[in-house]
């Protein structure tokens, strides 16, 4: 067959409809550009202006960002956001794993109970914020009543700076532990039972079984849980807004509450956009760290499980 | 032949549909007014009266979109920034007026299209000036208006008319005070006349087993702690700022104000007459504390009193009484100096409305003597009219109205300039920290003065020469 031979019918059709995959992608691309990329780029532009209520959107360069870097409220909000994220996500993952390990044993009633565990995750954070606010209240709340019984003195959860932050972590943990539980339970289903049988024959302790068999299989779902929960918790707004409004003083202010304050209370849209972009940068940094960790961890998991042994 | 018949039938069908459509259009109202309203108890009554009287009379449909207080401010700012015609009328609070006017968001009413029209059915002078001037005119200096110098603002532009009128008044449990022996010569419960008396009565009630002798909303959110502390500050002879010089430094942190804040914080930190959790309380929590028989007395908005008389929502029906707020006795004159927190909302036409004349027709109907009286006659409305010719009738409706209208002569208000939101946020933060003991009153007010002054100095709205 010579090099100049005519293309086959298949090749000709392929040439003719080369645009077709792009046409299929187009609607999704239009939606992505219209709803995500354009607003993101537009808000970046807005963050470089002095746009506000009744004010012209004059270009101010990086002044809005510089102002936040000098503002103690911003650093306080950043610190609170990171404290809530680290503690809430850490406790959620630990509790989620414990619950999943417990529920893996098919004891009677666990199936119904596991359904109940998922309920907090399905509720609106606004509703949760309202009823926990009342539960923590020392005049009306059941939780404050119990802590008063236990400690012998009135505990004002939401008006003491460290306790108010702890209260927000408790409520976030209560709502999102089921998410870690769900992912961990799914991860546990992937562990081949033969591995546990082999480990029993080898008289491996429970801790060794967990560390050498269970944990490697859970590493990926757990990292996914950490990734999703970190992204979500860094943006925490509803709970804080309802439960404390950022108070007492500014003790529980988070980056999203700060953005809301500038955007909707002061109507300084340029500055609110700048805070929002700082949140985007923070989330992306955290995600990059976690993804690189996931990459390494994926390779380690592959080595320590089946594929590793095969080599 | 068949085709012609089919064509004829089709034409007839189209004609019938068009005629039906035209008929429906003829019955449709001329305009549909959308009102950005506060969810105060009077709003549903206003909606009912509009549906029953205004719409049948004029053909103009009216929808009140009832929102929470914070939401109305946020939505109105969005309306102004997007120049949206979604709302024709807005109910706004007196403090927001400067922001809305500076952003050209409200229609000026003292023009030939509205109040200055020969056909106008209402006049600005129909309303009590103590309420109408601060609420409706801009720019004004509240301290001058409340000192009775209304004439200085005769030619000041008008943007709104009084929609809801009131002040914070003293709510007290008459039954508890009576049992504790706080009675007048006729044997009726005697409310505190001064703030020190308020504290001693609250302490006595707490000792007698009342869970909390008093309440306060000292929350960080909204304007809660300021609205409870400022009347004490003003009654003690202090002030918020120097409105002529745009100066907060040396005014809000004056020795009188430090003393007043110490007095207020002691309610929580020293005397324990209010719940510690009240540092996170707003109207909702104060209402629950009253209604659930948990606290005996405090400042509150007259509007909430109506729901306390509802058996489904309250355990204290028939037990609550009302008076003007206490004050401090002036050492030199021996007279009691009182101050009440002004809390009124106005109604205005948005600058971007497409139905301005219909909106004006509605406002004239709403503000008329006939409609205001109808709202007053519905006990669920908890309404206080600012119409001068209904003053005595309004007072006679219930003791809350009487106390609220008498407080009008003691009223003081926040800043109403365009920097209001930022100024409020600073004061809320610092007062809240002092209330829970995280800062001393002096340090809190010094920090507030420093931050307030920064905002005032940097403001593009600062008048020349201030």
Boltz contact constraints between the chains, C-beta under 6 A:
constraints:
  - contact:
      token1: [A, 53]
      token2: [B, 77]
      max_distance: 6.0
  - contact:
      token1: [A, 53]
      token2: [B, 103]
      max_distance: 6.0
  - contact:
      token1: [A, 54]
      token2: [B, 102]
      max_distance: 6.0
  - contact:
      token1: [A, 54]
      token2: [B, 103]
      max_distance: 6.0
  - contact:
      token1: [A, 137]
      token2: [B, 277]
      max_distance: 6.0
  - contact:
      token1: [A, 138]
      token2: [B, 275]
      max_distance: 6.0
  - contact:
      token1: [A, 138]
      token2: [B, 277]
      max_distance: 6.0
  - contact:
      token1: [A, 139]
      token2: [B, 275]
      max_distance: 6.0
  - contact:
      token1: [A, 139]
      token2: [B, 277]
      max_distance: 6.0
  - contact:
      token1: [A, 139]
      token2: [B, 294]
      max_distance: 6.0
  - contact:
      token1: [A, 156]
      token2: [B, 276]
      max_distance: 6.0
  - contact:
      token1: [A, 156]
      token2: [B, 277]
      max_distance: 6.0
  - contact:
      token1: [A, 158]
      token2: [B, 280]
      max_distance: 6.0
  - contact:
      token1: [A, 159]
      token2: [B, 276]
      max_distance: 6.0
  - contact:
      token1: [A, 159]
      token2: [B, 277]
      max_distance: 6.0
  - contact:
      token1: [A, 159]
      token2: [B, 279]
      max_distance: 6.0
  - contact:
      token1: [A, 159]
      token2: [B, 280]
      max_distance: 6.0
  - contact:
      token1: [A, 159]
      token2: [B, 436]
      max_distance: 6.0
  - contact:
      token1: [A, 245]
      token2: [B, 220]
      max_distance: 6.0
  - contact:
      token1: [A, 245]
      token2: [B, 221]
      max_distance: 6.0
  - contact:
      token1: [A, 247]
      token2: [B, 220]
      max_distance: 6.0
  - contact:
      token1: [A, 247]
      token2: [B, 432]
      max_distance: 6.0
  - contact:
      token1: [A, 248]
      token2: [B, 279]
      max_distance: 6.0
  - contact:
      token1: [A, 248]
      token2: [B, 432]
      max_distance: 6.0
  - contact:
      token1: [A, 248]
      token2: [B, 436]
      max_distance: 6.0
  - contact:
      token1: [A, 249]
      token2: [B, 429]
      max_distance: 6.0
  - contact:
      token1: [A, 249]
      token2: [B, 432]
      max_distance: 6.0
  - contact:
      token1: [A, 249]
      token2: [B, 433]
      max_distance: 6.0
  - contact:
      token1: [A, 250]
      token2: [B, 429]
      max_distance: 6.0
  - contact:
      token1: [A, 264]
      token2: [B, 74]
      max_distance: 6.0
  - contact:
      token1: [A, 265]
      token2: [B, 421]
      max_distance: 6.0
  - contact:
      token1: [A, 266]
      token2: [B, 421]
      max_distance: 6.0
  - contact:
      token1: [A, 266]
      token2: [B, 422]
      max_distance: 6.0
  - contact:
      token1: [A, 267]
      token2: [B, 77]
      max_distance: 6.0
